[in-house]
Amino acid sequence: MAQRKLRILVINSCVSGGGPGRGLTLYLEHAAHDLDFHVVLPQPGVIGPKIPANVTIHIVPELLERPLRPVQHWARALPGLNLVFGLANLASASRRIRAIAQAIDADLVYANHMLAKPVAAWVGARANVPVVLHARNIHSQRWTEKYFFQNLGRRRHVKAIIANSEATAACFREATPEKVTVIPNFVDLKRFDSKTVQGRLRSELGLKTDALVVGYLGRLAHWKGVDHLIEAFARVAADIPQAVLAIVGDNDSGRRLDLRARYTERAAAIGLSDRIHLLGFRDDVRPYLVDFDVLTLPSTAPEPFGRVLIEAMALGVPPLIYAHGGATEVVRDRKDGLWARPLDIDDLASKLTELLTNDELRTQCAESAAGHARLCFDAETLSRSLSSALRCAAARPDAAAAATSGDSQRHAIM
């Protein structure tokens, strides 16, 4: 009798287009056919429609993306009470997800986002199911956070911790090194191919053919360093009149502060409204990335990885980063792009000038970046590694990876 497929319950609270959610949908597209996935989401968001049709989706609204954004809208504006309700929501979500795990007879619980980790650990312990935590955040910067997540990692039912970089792995290596495996984020090289992707940004902005596009793509969050980028660009703009700055992304989900408006006001204040363009969120980022001459990621806090880096590199766009965190594991200095000293706006401006004015360096970095992405961050290769890690955690290392799936999609509201 054929062994049934390994049944994996995925807990994912990131549905607004962030890296964990995008990484999950990409993995599910390439996952081995002997794995049967059930995905828990708080709502479909922009992630739900991208989940493959053979994956079962369970909607649990109490599975919050942010603890200060409870389901009860009226409580969100009440400091203190919002957290109380948020924690109560997560407790309710945990109970409902445990019921799902038991109903589907899950073989493994897989946590794909920061808030999903404690929920998964609780569900695994109560349902007696092994757990995998996918670490996509750096938890070492606050001792309380570090202590909390290290203790999660030590739990008996947590069998493996998959980290997307050494930077994210460091917290868990101190506590449970035997459980930690690093599998980098990956990119679909067939979709992110400069030969097939048609640019849209330059025509959308009506740019001249000699324009040099400095780009940022991602959430507008304080720690992403967009304010540093604007100040660095202001120092470059006078000497490179054909340079423009394109900022693709919108305010961080769940935050009240309107950073997009603030950055727009700053561009006007320095007299660069005609050269600094804030374009908002774009679901398909490829037609914008491919039109960048340089991608910038000057995050003021260390990046866990920086998924946009490998997407840009695959398209032959050299990155410029602040040299800390997981981004330095992705971009090789003066090979794939350039590093600037963290938090040093002068150095960021200097490195930006070097990339924009040195055509040979920019071309060499672009070619190297594309080759590095193909060699080290291919979705087909790394998805096999992730599938293998999940099988091992579930004690099913010999499952037949070639099994085919005949399941149809089932959306369950529980």
C-alpha positions as CSV (number, residue, x, y, z in Angstrom):
1,M,0.0,0.0,0.0
2,A,1.4,3.4,-1.0
3,Q,2.4,5.7,1.9
4,R,0.2,8.7,2.1
5,K,1.6,12.1,1.4
6,L,3.3,14.0,4.2
7,R,0.7,16.4,5.5
8,I,2.1,19.8,6.5
9,L,0.1,22.5,8.3
10,V,1.7,25.9,7.4
11,I,1.0,28.8,9.7
12,N,1.5,32.1,7.9
13,S,0.3,35.5,9.2
14,C,2.1,37.6,6.6
15,V,-0.5,38.3,3.8
16,S,0.2,42.0,2.9
17,G,3.0,41.3,0.4
18,G,6.0,41.0,2.7
19,G,9.0,38.7,2.2
20,P,7.8,35.7,4.3
21,G,4.5,35.5,2.4
22,R,6.1,35.9,-1.0
23,G,8.7,33.3,0.0
24,L,6.0,30.9,1.0
25,T,4.0,31.2,-2.3
26,L,7.2,30.7,-4.3
27,Y,8.1,27.6,-2.3
28,L,4.7,26.1,-2.7
29,E,5.0,26.5,-6.5
30,H,8.2,24.4,-6.4
31,A,7.5,22.1,-3.5
32,A,7.9,18.3,-3.9
33,H,4.8,16.4,-5.0
34,D,4.9,14.0,-2.0
35,L,4.0,16.9,0.3
36,D,0.4,17.8,1.1
37,F,0.1,21.4,2.3
38,H,-2.6,23.1,4.3
39,V,-2.0,26.8,4.8
40,V,-3.5,28.9,7.6
41,L,-4.0,32.6,6.8
42,P,-5.7,35.4,8.7
43,Q,-7.3,36.6,5.4
44,P,-6.4,36.0,1.7
45,G,-4.7,39.4,1.4
46,V,-2.3,39.6,-1.6
47,I,-0.8,36.2,-0.8
48,G,-3.9,34.0,-0.9
49,P,-4.6,34.3,-4.6
50,K,-1.0,33.3,-5.4
51,I,-1.1,30.0,-3.5
52,P,-1.2,27.1,-5.9
53,A,-4.6,25.5,-6.5
54,N,-3.6,22.1,-5.0
55,V,-3.1,23.7,-1.6
56,T,-5.8,23.8,1.0
57,I,-6.3,27.2,2.6
58,H,-7.8,27.7,6.1
59,I,-8.9,31.2,7.1
60,V,-8.4,32.1,10.8
61,P,-8.9,35.9,11.2
62,E,-7.5,35.9,14.7
63,L,-4.0,34.9,13.4
64,L,-2.7,38.4,13.5
65,E,0.1,39.8,11.4
66,R,0.8,42.4,14.1
67,P,-0.2,42.0,17.8
68,L,-1.2,45.6,18.1
69,R,-3.7,45.2,15.3
70,P,-6.5,43.0,16.9
71,V,-9.5,41.8,15.0
72,Q,-11.6,44.3,17.1
73,H,-11.0,47.5,15.1
74,W,-12.3,49.7,17.9
75,A,-9.5,48.5,20.2
76,R,-6.6,49.3,17.8
77,A,-6.5,53.0,18.8
78,L,-6.4,52.3,22.6
79,P,-2.8,51.8,23.8
80,G,-2.4,48.8,26.1
81,L,-5.9,47.5,25.3
82,N,-4.9,46.9,21.7
83,L,-2.1,44.5,22.9
84,V,-4.5,42.8,25.4
85,F,-7.0,42.1,22.6
86,G,-4.2,41.1,20.2
87,L,-2.8,38.5,22.6
88,A,-6.4,37.2,23.2
89,N,-6.9,36.9,19.4
90,L,-3.6,34.9,19.1
91,A,-4.7,32.6,21.9
92,S,-8.0,32.0,20.1
93,A,-6.2,31.5,16.8
94,S,-3.9,28.9,18.5
95,R,-6.9,26.9,19.7
96,R,-8.6,27.0,16.3
97,I,-5.3,26.0,14.5
98,R,-4.8,23.1,16.9
99,A,-8.3,21.8,15.9
100,I,-7.3,22.1,12.3
101,A,-4.1,20.2,12.9
102,Q,-6.1,17.4,14.6
103,A,-8.8,17.4,11.9
104,I,-6.4,16.9,9.0
105,D,-4.1,14.6,11.0
106,A,-1.1,16.8,10.4
107,D,2.4,15.2,10.3
108,L,4.2,18.5,10.7
109,V,3.5,22.1,11.7
110,Y,5.6,24.7,9.8
111,A,5.7,28.3,11.1
112,N,6.6,30.8,8.3
113,H,6.4,34.2,10.1
114,M,7.5,35.7,13.4
115,L,4.2,35.7,15.1
116,A,3.5,32.2,13.7
117,K,6.4,30.7,15.7
118,P,4.8,30.8,19.2
119,V,1.5,29.7,17.8
120,A,3.1,26.8,16.0
121,A,5.1,25.8,19.1
122,W,1.9,25.8,21.2
123,V,-0.1,23.9,18.5
124,G,2.7,21.3,18.1
125,A,2.9,20.6,21.8
126,R,-0.9,20.3,22.2
127,A,-1.5,18.3,19.1
128,N,1.7,16.2,19.6
129,V,3.0,17.1,16.2
130,P,6.6,18.0,15.3
131,V,7.3,21.7,14.5
132,V,9.6,23.5,12.1
133,L,10.3,27.2,12.7
134,H,11.4,29.2,9.6
135,A,13.5,32.1,10.9
136,R,13.2,35.1,8.6
137,N,13.9,37.8,11.2
138,I,16.9,38.7,13.4
139,H,16.0,38.2,17.0
140,S,19.3,39.2,18.6
141,Q,18.9,42.9,19.0
142,R,16.7,43.0,22.1
143,W,17.5,40.6,24.9
144,T,13.8,40.0,25.7
145,E,13.0,39.0,22.1
146,K,16.2,36.9,21.9
147,Y,15.3,35.0,25.2
148,F,11.8,34.4,24.1
149,F,12.6,32.9,20.7
150,Q,15.6,30.9,22.0
151,N,13.2,29.3,24.4
152,L,10.8,28.5,21.6
153,G,13.6,26.8,19.8
154,R,14.5,24.7,22.8
155,R,11.0,23.2,23.0
156,R,10.8,19.4,22.6
157,H,8.3,19.5,19.7
158,V,10.4,22.0,17.7
159,K,12.5,19.6,15.7
160,A,14.2,22.0,13.3
161,I,14.9,25.7,12.7
162,I,15.4,26.8,9.2
163,A,17.1,30.2,8.9
164,N,17.3,32.3,5.7
165,S,20.8,33.6,6.6
166,E,23.6,33.2,9.2
167,A,22.4,36.6,10.6
168,T,19.0,35.1,11.4
169,A,20.5,31.8,12.5
170,A,22.8,33.4,15.1
171,C,20.2,33.7,17.8
172,F,19.2,30.1,17.6
173,R,22.7,28.7,17.2
174,E,23.5,30.0,20.7
175,A,20.7,27.9,22.1
176,T,20.1,24.9,19.9
177,P,22.8,24.6,17.3
178,E,21.9,21.0,16.4
179,K,18.5,22.1,15.2
180,V,19.6,24.9,12.9
181,T,19.9,24.7,9.1
182,V,20.5,27.7,6.8
183,I,18.6,27.7,3.5
184,P,18.7,31.1,1.7
185,N,15.7,32.7,0.2
186,F,15.4,31.9,-3.5
187,V,14.2,33.4,-6.7
188,D,12.3,32.0,-9.7
189,L,15.0,32.5,-12.4
190,K,12.4,31.8,-15.2
191,R,10.3,34.7,-14.1
192,F,13.2,37.0,-13.1
193,D,14.9,37.0,-16.5
194,S,16.1,40.2,-18.1
195,K,15.6,38.7,-21.5
196,T,11.9,38.2,-21.0
197,V,10.8,40.9,-18.6
198,Q,9.6,44.1,-20.3
199,G,10.4,47.3,-18.4
200,R,7.6,49.7,-17.4
201,L,9.1,52.2,-15.0
202,R,10.9,54.4,-17.5
203,S,7.9,54.7,-19.8
204,E,5.6,55.3,-16.8
205,L,7.7,58.2,-15.6
206,G,8.5,59.5,-19.1
207,L,12.2,59.3,-18.6
208,K,14.8,60.2,-21.2
209,T,16.9,57.5,-22.7
210,D,20.0,58.6,-20.8
211,A,18.4,58.6,-17.4
212,L,20.2,56.8,-14.6
213,V,17.6,55.2,-12.3
214,V,18.5,54.7,-8.7
215,G,15.8,52.4,-7.2
216,Y,14.4,51.3,-3.9
217,L,11.7,48.6,-3.8
218,G,10.1,47.4,-0.5
219,R,8.0,48.5,2.4
220,L,8.3,52.1,3.7
221,A,9.4,51.4,7.2
222,H,11.7,53.6,9.3
223,W,14.4,50.9,9.5
224,K,14.6,50.4,5.7
225,G,16.6,53.6,5.5
226,V,14.6,55.4,2.7
227,D,15.3,58.7,4.5
228,H,19.0,58.0,4.3
229,L,18.6,57.2,0.6
230,I,16.9,60.5,-0.1
231,E,19.6,62.5,1.7
232,A,22.3,60.6,-0.1
233,F,20.6,61.1,-3.5
234,A,20.3,64.8,-2.8
235,R,24.1,64.9,-2.5
236,V,24.5,63.1,-5.8
237,A,21.8,64.8,-7.8
238,A,23.7,68.1,-8.5
239,D,26.7,66.3,-10.0
240,I,24.7,63.7,-12.0
241,P,21.8,65.6,-13.5
242,Q,20.4,62.6,-15.4
243,A,20.0,60.6,-12.2
244,V,16.5,60.0,-10.8
245,L,15.3,58.2,-7.7
246,A,12.4,55.8,-8.0
247,I,10.9,54.5,-4.7
248,V,8.5,51.6,-5.3
249,G,6.5,50.6,-2.2
250,D,4.0,51.9,0.3
251,N,3.7,52.4,4.0
252,D,4.3,49.4,6.3
253,S,1.1,47.6,6.9
254,G,-0.5,48.3,10.3
255,R,1.6,51.4,11.0
256,R,-0.2,54.8,11.5
257,L,2.7,56.9,10.3
258,D,2.5,58.0,6.7
259,L,6.1,57.8,5.7
260,R,5.2,58.1,2.0
261,A,3.8,61.6,2.6
262,R,6.8,62.4,4.8
263,Y,9.2,61.4,2.0
264,T,7.2,63.3,-0.6
265,E,7.4,66.4,1.6
266,R,11.2,66.0,2.0
267,A,11.7,65.6,-1.7
268,A,9.8,68.9,-2.2
269,A,11.8,70.6,0.6
270,I,15.1,69.9,-1.1
271,G,13.8,70.9,-4.5
272,L,13.9,67.4,-6.1
273,S,10.2,66.6,-6.5
274,D,10.7,66.2,-10.3
275,R,13.5,63.7,-9.7
276,I,12.3,61.7,-6.7
277,H,9.3,59.6,-7.6
278,L,7.3,57.7,-5.0
279,L,5.3,55.2,-6.9
280,G,3.5,53.2,-4.2
281,F,2.9,49.5,-4.1
282,R,3.3,47.3,-7.2
283,D,2.2,43.7,-7.2
284,D,4.4,42.7,-10.0
285,V,7.8,44.2,-9.2
286,R,9.7,42.9,-12.2
287,P,8.9,45.6,-14.8
288,Y,10.2,48.2,-12.2
289,L,13.2,46.3,-11.0
290,V,14.5,45.6,-14.5
291,D,14.5,49.4,-15.3
292,F,16.8,50.2,-12.3
293,D,20.4,51.0,-13.0
294,V,21.2,50.5,-9.3
295,L,19.1,48.9,-6.5
296,T,19.6,50.4,-3.1
297,L,18.9,48.8,0.3
298,P,20.3,51.1,3.0
299,S,18.5,49.5,5.9
300,T,19.5,51.1,9.1
301,A,19.0,47.9,11.1
302,P,20.6,44.7,9.8
303,E,18.6,43.0,7.1
304,P,17.7,39.3,7.9
305,F,18.3,38.6,4.2
306,G,16.8,41.1,1.7
307,R,14.7,39.2,-0.8
308,V,14.7,42.1,-3.2
309,L,18.4,41.8,-3.6
310,I,18.3,38.4,-5.3
311,E,15.4,39.5,-7.4
312,A,17.3,42.5,-8.7
313,M,20.5,40.5,-9.1
314,A,18.7,37.8,-11.2
315,L,17.6,40.7,-13.5
316,G,21.2,42.0,-13.8
317,V,20.8,45.0,-11.5
318,P,23.7,45.7,-9.1
319,P,22.8,46.4,-5.5
320,L,24.1,49.0,-3.1
321,I,23.7,48.1,0.6
322,Y,24.6,49.2,4.1
323,A,27.1,46.5,5.0
324,H,25.5,44.7,7.9
325,G,23.2,41.7,8.5
326,G,22.2,39.1,6.0
327,A,22.5,41.5,3.1
328,T,26.3,41.0,3.2
329,E,25.8,37.2,2.8
330,V,23.9,37.9,-0.5
331,V,25.9,40.7,-2.1
332,R,29.7,40.4,-2.5
333,D,31.4,43.7,-2.3
334,R,32.8,45.0,-5.6
335,K,31.7,41.8,-7.3
336,D,27.9,41.9,-7.3
337,G,27.5,45.4,-6.0
338,L,28.9,47.8,-3.4
339,W,28.8,48.1,0.3
340,A,28.5,51.3,2.2
341,R,29.4,51.8,5.9
342,P,26.2,51.3,7.9
343,L,24.4,54.5,8.8
344,D,27.0,56.7,6.9
345,I,25.1,58.8,4.5
346,D,28.2,60.4,3.1
347,D,29.6,56.9,2.3
348,L,26.3,55.9,0.8
349,A,26.4,59.0,-1.5
350,S,30.0,58.3,-2.4
351,K,29.3,54.6,-3.4
352,L,26.2,55.7,-5.3
353,T,28.2,58.2,-7.3
354,E,30.8,55.6,-8.0
355,L,28.2,53.1,-9.4
356,L,26.4,55.8,-11.5
357,T,29.6,57.3,-13.0
358,N,31.6,54.2,-13.6
359,D,29.9,52.3,-16.4
360,E,32.4,49.6,-16.5
361,L,32.1,48.8,-12.8
362,R,28.3,48.9,-13.0
363,T,28.3,46.5,-16.0
364,Q,30.8,44.1,-14.3
365,C,28.7,44.1,-11.1
366,A,25.5,43.5,-13.1
367,E,26.9,40.5,-14.9
368,S,28.4,39.0,-11.7
369,A,25.2,39.6,-9.8
370,A,23.2,37.7,-12.4
371,G,25.6,34.8,-12.3
372,H,25.7,34.7,-8.5
373,A,21.8,34.6,-8.4
374,R,21.7,31.7,-10.9
375,L,24.4,29.7,-9.0
376,C,23.3,30.3,-5.4
377,F,19.6,31.4,-5.2
378,D,17.7,29.2,-7.7
379,A,14.2,28.3,-6.5
380,E,14.2,24.9,-8.1
381,T,17.4,23.8,-6.2
382,L,16.7,25.4,-2.9
383,S,13.1,24.3,-2.7
384,R,14.3,20.7,-2.9
385,S,16.5,21.5,0.1
386,L,13.6,22.9,2.0
387,S,11.4,20.0,1.2
388,S,14.1,17.6,2.4
389,A,14.4,19.5,5.7
390,L,10.7,19.3,6.3
391,R,10.6,15.6,5.6
392,C,13.5,15.0,8.1
393,A,11.8,17.1,10.7
394,A,8.7,14.9,10.3
395,A,10.8,11.7,10.4
396,R,9.9,10.9,6.8
397,P,13.3,11.4,5.1
398,D,12.6,8.6,2.6
399,A,9.2,9.9,1.3
400,A,8.8,9.5,-2.4
401,A,9.5,13.0,-3.8
402,A,8.3,12.0,-7.2
403,A,4.7,11.3,-6.1
404,T,2.1,13.2,-8.0
405,S,-0.7,15.3,-6.6
406,G,-4.3,14.9,-7.6
407,D,-5.8,17.1,-4.9
408,S,-8.0,20.0,-5.7
409,Q,-8.1,23.3,-3.8
410,R,-10.3,23.4,-0.7
411,H,-10.9,26.7,1.1
412,A,-12.0,26.1,4.7
413,I,-13.4,28.8,7.0
414,M,-13.0,27.5,10.5
